[in-house]
Amino acid sequence: MKKSKVPKFFFKTNEQIKSQNVRIVNIGIDSGIYPISEALEKAKELELDLIEVSSKAVPPICKILVYEKFLYEQKKKKKESEKKRRESVMETKEIRFTPYTDEHDFEFKLKHTQNFLKKGNKVKVVVFFKGRSIKFKEQGEKILYKLIERIMDIGKAEALPKLEGKRMIVNIVPKK
């Protein structure tokens, strides 16, 4: 058995509209409430389709347009709104250090942090203490404060670094 494809956008058109009266909202056409027969007649005169835009309104709201063009515009609007939604979602990236991180590694990870902040992402910076290295908490704090100081122009720390178990964490957000 083959499943029939249901269109993502389904709007009633022309004779599919069962309401007695409809409200027409178009630019260039007299807006107002019309009996369905008169609205269909106007659409036929203009060689266009009567499209039910909002079925929940009383009377239903319709537009007189080319149906394919209307669907294209709806898809375009949906795509644009999804793009804006994706842009507004802020991702959190994680950068890990140890208390023994060398200068070269620090610079390398600093560049990554700067790139993430420039793209508008949050950065969670973690100093991970393994085994007995928890004795060197001050070393971990130094690394975090050094990083915060170096990215002050493009980001800021949400709070001071805090120790959670064997991890020292600070969250950095981009400056706007």
N, C-alpha and C positions, 0 to 999 in steps of 0.2 A: 504494500500500500504506500502510496506517495502522499506525503503531507503537503497540504496547500500552503503557500506562503501568504501570511497575513501581513499587509503593509504596516510599517511602524507608525505611520501617520494615516489615520482613517477619518475622513470627514465626509459627511453626507453631502451629496450634490443633487441638484435639479429635482427629479421626481422622487428621490429617496427621502426628501424632507417631508415629513407628515404633519407638521404643525399648520394650524389655520392661518396664523399671521406670523410675519417675520420682521425683524428690525434690520434694515440695510444700512451698513456703515461703509461708505466708500468715498474716496476723494474724487470729485468730478461728477458724482451721481447724487441726486437729492436723497439725503439720509432721512430715514423715518420708518414708521411702521406701515407695512403693506400686507394685503392679503396674499397668500402664497401664489395664487394664479397671476396676480399683477406683477409680482416679483419675478416669476418665471418668464413672463412676457417681456419684461425689461431686459432680462439676461439674453433671451433669444434675439431681441432687436439688436443688441450690441454684439451678438455672436460670441458670447462668453458663457461661463458656468456660474450658477448660483451655488455658493459653497457655505455650508453651515459651520461657522467658526466656533460658536459657543452654544451648545445644546442645553446647558443648564439655566441659561437666562430665560426670563419670561418677557416677551416672546423671544425665541432663539435669534441669535445675532448671525447675520449672513453677510457675505461679500460677493460682489460680482467681479470675477476674475477668470483668467485661464487656469484651469485646475492644475496642470503640470507645473506651471510657473509658481503657483501658490505652494505646491508640495516642495519644490526646489527651495523656495525661500524659507519654509519651515525647517528643512534639513539644515540649511545654512545657519539659521538662528540657533538650532540645537547644538550644532558643532561649535559655534562661537561661545555659547554659554558653557559647554563642557571644557573648552580651552581655558576660559577665564577661571573656572572652578579649579582646574588642575594647577593653574598658575598661583592661585591664592593659597593652596595647600603647601605648608612649609615642611620640608623633610628634615629629619635629624640625622646628621652624619656623626660617626664616632671615630675619634683619633686616640690611639693608645700609646702610652709611654711607660717606661719602667724608671725606677730611680737612677738607673745607670745609663740613661740615654746619652749618647755622644753628641757633640756639637753638630756634626754633619747630619745625623739622623734627625736632630731637633730642627735644623733648618729645612730639611726635606718635608717633615710633617707640618712645619709652620706654613710652607707654601701651599700645601694641600688645604690647610685650615683657611688660609686667606682666599683661596679659590672657591671653597664651599660658601664662605660668607659673602663673597662678591656675587655668587649665583642666588643668594637669598635664602640659603639653608641655615638651620641651627646646627651648631657643632657641640657635641658632648665630648669633652676631653677627659680621659681617664688615665691616671697613673696606677698601674697594676703592681702590687707588691707580691712577690713570690717567696714562699718559705720564710726565712728569717729576715728578709729585706724590709719587713714592716718596721724594723728598728730605725730605718732611714726615712721617717716621715718628713723630716725637714727638707731632705733632698727632693722629694716629690712635690712639696709645696713650692720650693724654689723654681722647679720646672714650670709649674702651672702659673705662678706669678710672672715669670719671665715671658711666657707665651701671651698672657693677658696684656702685659705691657707692650709687646711687639705688635699686637693687632688692635690697639686702641683706636686707630684712625678708621677702621672699617667694622669693628665689632665691639661689644661690651659684654662683660660677665653678668649673668642674671643674679648670682649670689657668690659669696666667698667659697673657695674650695672646701669640700667637706669629706670626711673619711667615712666610708660605708664598708665595714668589714675589712677586706684587704684591697680596697679600691678607693682612691681619692678622686673625686669627681667635681667638675665645674662645667656649667652649660654656658655657651657663648651664643649670643644672637647678633644678627647684622644690624648695624646702625642704619636708620632710614634718612 
